[in-house]
């Protein structure tokens, strides 16, 4: 039996947070573009929600073409923060040394940035941080430039604002706006290289950092280790999580497969090996969420139908009756009667 993929190839949707501002600055309507990919203002309000690296790449590629900006990734990366890294932000900024901060960043970024690979090597007196993405996805150059610039921003937080890299390497031909790269990095930038890398003196890694709280650091490291361990959870359980995330914007087996960087048929094969299917998991998620939303919220039934990815309230009502033998309206009516009866009994 073949093993299921270990992690979805996705990036937090919050990585697109600064894209609307960049597009507006260039005279473009950001939401016409973003909503065509199912990304809404409401979705960006949950910055840690996953979005496939394929979708990220396509969005950035389309945005770059829309505003005719070959250095879009640089514009996004220079606005980056650690806000999309959850508790990892506090672990990194609480580290006692630069080395521990960088090693924590590299080790745990995969908890949320599952489509991005960061590594570090040390050679001839220099530390070299490299970034890569699995496969040849569209818009990869914009994504990797954004993360290269973002990592420089993060290193500034770790090392101090006066720190600058020794050298930056980028794996595409020198663009017309190359001066903007050197202006941002304030370091030599070599284009046409084999990798996306930033180099700095190795000696900085053992530099101590102030304001370290040992007890907090231990707690955060333990918490991140537990989050990391969950990445090996049952594959079908992780597919359920992805389905739930995608439902409001339209969930398909193709979109779910993209999270795992596999073909749709491979997704079906892995699920079949676990004696389930995409359709069954989709139905299970919809049924469980429907019961939860109807019993625990005051959302209108039409709104719940939309949240579950149904094209109409009628389609949702028919599915719900098939699951429960009664309509959503009947369930709420019965729940209201039961609540009233319990209140009267308490009196």
C-alpha positions in Angstrom: 0.0 0.0 0.0 1.3 3.4 -0.9 1.6 6.0 1.9 -0.7 9.0 1.8 0.9 12.5 1.4 2.2 13.9 4.7 1.0 17.5 4.3 -1.1 19.7 2.2 0.8 22.0 -0.2 -0.7 25.2 1.1 0.1 28.7 2.4 -1.9 30.8 4.9 -4.4 33.0 3.0 -3.1 35.9 5.1 0.0 36.0 2.9 -2.2 37.9 0.4 -3.2 40.5 3.0 -1.1 43.3 1.4 -2.1 42.4 -2.2 -5.2 44.6 -2.3 -3.2 47.7 -1.3 -0.6 47.0 -3.9 -3.2 46.6 -6.6 -5.0 49.8 -5.6 -1.7 51.7 -5.7 -1.3 50.7 -9.3 -4.9 51.7 -10.2 -6.5 48.2 -10.2 -9.6 46.9 -8.5 -8.2 44.2 -6.2 -11.5 42.5 -5.4 -12.5 41.9 -9.1 -9.3 39.8 -9.3 -9.3 38.1 -5.9 -13.0 37.2 -5.9 -12.5 35.5 -9.3 -10.3 33.1 -7.4 -12.8 32.8 -4.5 -10.8 35.0 -2.1 -13.0 37.5 -0.2 -12.4 40.2 2.3 -14.0 37.9 4.9 -11.6 35.1 4.0 -8.6 37.4 4.6 -9.9 38.1 8.0 -8.9 34.5 9.0 -5.2 34.8 8.0 -4.1 31.3 9.0 -6.7 29.6 6.8 -4.9 27.5 4.2 -4.9 28.3 0.5 -3.1 26.0 -2.0 0.2 27.1 -3.3 -1.2 26.6 -6.8 -3.9 29.1 -6.1 -1.5 31.6 -4.6 0.8 31.3 -7.6 -2.1 31.8 -10.0 -3.4 34.9 -8.1 0.1 36.5 -8.1 0.7 35.7 -11.7 -2.7 37.3 -12.7 -2.1 40.3 -10.5 1.4 40.9 -12.0 -0.1 40.8 -15.5 -3.0 43.0 -14.5 -0.8 45.9 -13.3 2.2 45.0 -15.6 4.5 44.7 -12.6 7.3 42.2 -12.9 8.5 42.9 -9.3 5.2 42.2 -7.6 6.7 39.6 -5.3 9.2 42.2 -4.0 6.4 44.7 -3.3 4.5 42.0 -1.3 7.5 40.6 0.6 8.7 44.0 1.8 5.4 44.5 3.6 5.5 41.0 5.3 5.3 40.4 9.0 5.2 37.3 11.2 1.4 37.8 11.8 0.6 34.8 9.6 2.8 32.5 11.6 0.6 32.1 14.7 2.6 31.3 17.9 5.7 30.8 15.9 6.1 34.6 15.9 6.5 34.6 19.7 8.8 31.6 19.7 11.1 33.2 17.2 11.2 36.6 18.9 11.6 35.1 22.3 14.6 32.9 21.3 17.8 33.4 23.4 20.1 33.4 20.4 19.9 34.2 16.7 20.6 30.6 15.8 17.7 29.3 17.9 15.4 31.9 16.4 16.4 31.0 12.8 16.3 27.3 13.5 12.8 27.6 15.0 11.6 29.6 12.0 13.0 26.9 9.6 11.7 23.9 11.6 8.2 25.1 12.3 7.2 27.3 9.4 5.9 24.1 7.7 3.1 23.9 10.2 1.3 26.6 8.2 3.5 27.1 5.1 3.2 23.6 3.9 4.0 24.5 0.3 7.2 26.4 1.1 10.6 24.9 2.0 13.2 26.9 3.9 16.7 25.6 4.7 20.0 26.9 6.0 23.6 25.9 5.3 26.8 27.2 6.8 30.0 27.4 4.7 33.1 29.4 4.5 32.0 31.8 7.2 28.5 32.5 5.8 25.0 31.3 6.7 22.8 30.8 3.6 19.0 30.6 3.9 17.3 29.1 0.8 13.7 29.1 -0.3 12.0 26.7 -2.7 8.5 25.4 -3.7 7.5 21.9 -4.8 6.9 21.6 -8.5 6.7 24.2 -11.3 3.6 26.0 -10.2 2.4 29.2 -12.0 3.6 32.5 -10.5 6.4 30.7 -8.6 8.9 33.5 -9.2 6.6 36.0 -7.6 5.9 33.7 -4.6 9.6 32.9 -4.0 10.6 36.6 -4.4 7.9 37.5 -1.9 9.2 34.9 0.6 12.8 35.9 0.1 12.0 39.5 0.8 9.8 38.4 3.7 12.6 36.4 5.3 14.9 39.4 5.1 12.2 41.4 7.0 12.0 38.6 9.6 15.8 38.5 10.0 15.6 42.2 10.6 13.2 41.5 13.5 15.6 38.9 14.9 18.9 40.8 14.3 17.8 44.4 14.5 16.9 47.0 11.9 20.5 47.9 11.1 21.3 44.4 9.9 21.6 43.9 6.1 22.3 40.7 4.1 25.7 40.2 2.6 24.4 38.9 -0.7 21.0 38.0 -2.3 20.6 35.4 -5.1 17.5 35.2 -7.3 16.8 32.5 -9.9 15.6 34.5 -12.8 17.0 36.9 -15.3 17.9 40.4 -14.2 14.6 42.5 -14.5 14.3 46.1 -15.7 13.5 47.2 -12.2 16.6 45.5 -10.7 17.5 48.8 -8.9 14.4 48.3 -6.7 15.8 45.0 -5.5 19.1 46.5 -4.4 17.3 49.4 -2.9 15.2 47.1 -0.7 17.8 44.5 0.2 20.6 47.2 0.5 23.0 44.5 -0.6 24.3 43.1 -3.9 21.7 41.1 -5.8 22.7 38.4 -8.2 20.1 37.3 -10.8 20.1 34.2 -12.9 21.3 32.0 -10.0 20.3 28.4 -9.2 18.4 29.2 -6.1 16.6 31.9 -4.1 19.0 32.7 -1.2 20.1 35.3 1.3 23.6 35.1 2.8 24.9 36.8 6.0 27.9 36.2 8.3 27.8 32.9 10.1 29.1 34.5 13.3 25.8 36.3 13.8 24.0 33.0 14.5 25.6 32.8 17.9 24.7 36.3 18.9 22.6 36.5 22.0 19.2 38.2 22.0 17.7 40.2 24.8 14.3 39.8 26.6 14.4 36.0 26.6 11.8 34.4 28.9 12.9 30.8 29.5 9.6 29.6 30.8 7.7 31.2 27.9 10.2 29.8 25.5 9.7 26.2 26.8 5.9 26.5 26.6 6.0 27.9 23.1 8.4 25.2 21.9 6.3 22.5 23.4 3.2 23.9 21.8 4.8 24.2 18.4 6.1 20.6 18.7 2.6 19.4 19.3 1.3 21.3 16.3 4.0 19.8 14.2 3.1 16.3 15.3 -0.4 16.8 14.1 0.8 17.0 10.5 1.1 13.2 10.5 -2.6 12.8 11.4 -4.8 10.5 9.4 -5.0 11.6 5.8 -8.8 11.4 5.5 -9.1 13.6 8.7 -6.9 16.2 7.0 -9.0 16.0 3.8 -12.0 16.8 6.0 -10.3 19.9 7.4 -9.5 21.1 3.9 -13.1 20.5 2.7 -14.4 22.5 5.6 -12.1 25.4 4.8 -13.0 25.4 1.1 -16.8 25.0 1.4 -17.8 28.7 1.6 -15.9 29.5 -1.7 -16.8 26.3 -3.6 -15.1 23.0 -2.8 -14.2 20.5 -5.5 -12.1 17.4 -5.5 -9.6 19.3 -7.8 -9.1 22.1 -5.3 -8.7 19.6 -2.5 -6.1 17.7 -4.5 -4.2 20.9 -5.1 -3.7 21.3 -1.4 -1.7 18.0 -1.4 0.0 18.8 -4.7 -1.4 15.5 -6.1 -3.6 14.6 -9.1 -7.3 14.3 -8.4 -7.2 10.6 -9.2 -4.4 10.1 -6.7 -6.6 11.8 -4.1 -9.3 9.3 -4.8 -6.9 6.4 -4.7 -5.5 7.4 -1.2 -9.0 7.8 0.2 -10.1 4.5 -1.3 -7.2 2.9 0.6 -8.7 4.3 3.8 -12.1 2.9 2.8 -13.7 6.3 2.1 -14.1 8.8 -0.7 -14.1 12.5 -1.4 -17.9 12.5 -1.9 -18.5 10.7 1.4 -16.2 13.1 3.3 -17.9 16.1 1.7 -21.3 14.8 2.7 -20.1 14.0 6.3 -18.6 17.5 6.7 -21.8 19.2 5.3 -24.0 17.1 7.6 -22.0 17.8 10.7 -21.6 21.5 10.0 -25.3 21.8 9.2 -26.4 20.3 12.5 -23.9 22.5 14.3 -24.9 25.7 12.6 -28.6 25.1 12.9 -28.4 24.2 16.6 -25.8 26.6 17.8 -26.3 29.8 15.7 -29.1 32.0 14.6 -27.9 32.1 11.0 -30.6 32.1 8.4 -31.1 28.8 6.6 -30.2 30.5 3.3 -26.9 31.7 4.8 -26.1 28.2 6.1 -26.8 26.7 2.7 -24.2 29.2 1.2 -21.7 28.4 4.0 -22.0 24.8 3.1 -21.4 25.4 -0.6 -24.9 24.8 -1.9 -26.1 26.7 -4.9 -29.6 27.1 -3.4 -31.5 26.8 -0.2 -33.7 24.1 -1.8 -30.7 21.9 -2.6 -29.6 22.2 1.0 -33.1 21.4 2.4 -33.4 18.3 0.3 -29.9 17.0 1.4 -30.7 17.8 5.1 -34.0 15.9 4.9 -32.2 12.9 3.4 -29.8 13.0 6.4 -32.2 13.6 9.2 -35.7 12.8 7.9 -36.9 16.4 8.4 -36.2 19.8 7.0 -33.9 22.5 8.6 -37.0 24.5 9.4 -38.6 21.6 11.2 -35.5 20.9 13.2 -35.3 24.5 14.4 -39.0 24.6 15.1 -38.7 21.5 17.2 -35.6 22.8 19.0 -37.5 26.0 19.8 -40.4 24.1 21.3 -38.0 21.9 23.3 -36.3 25.0 24.7 -39.6 26.6 25.6 -40.7 23.4 27.4 -37.5 23.2 29.3 -37.8 26.9 30.4 -41.4 26.3 31.6 -40.3 23.1 33.5 -37.5 25.1 35.3 -40.2 27.6 36.5 
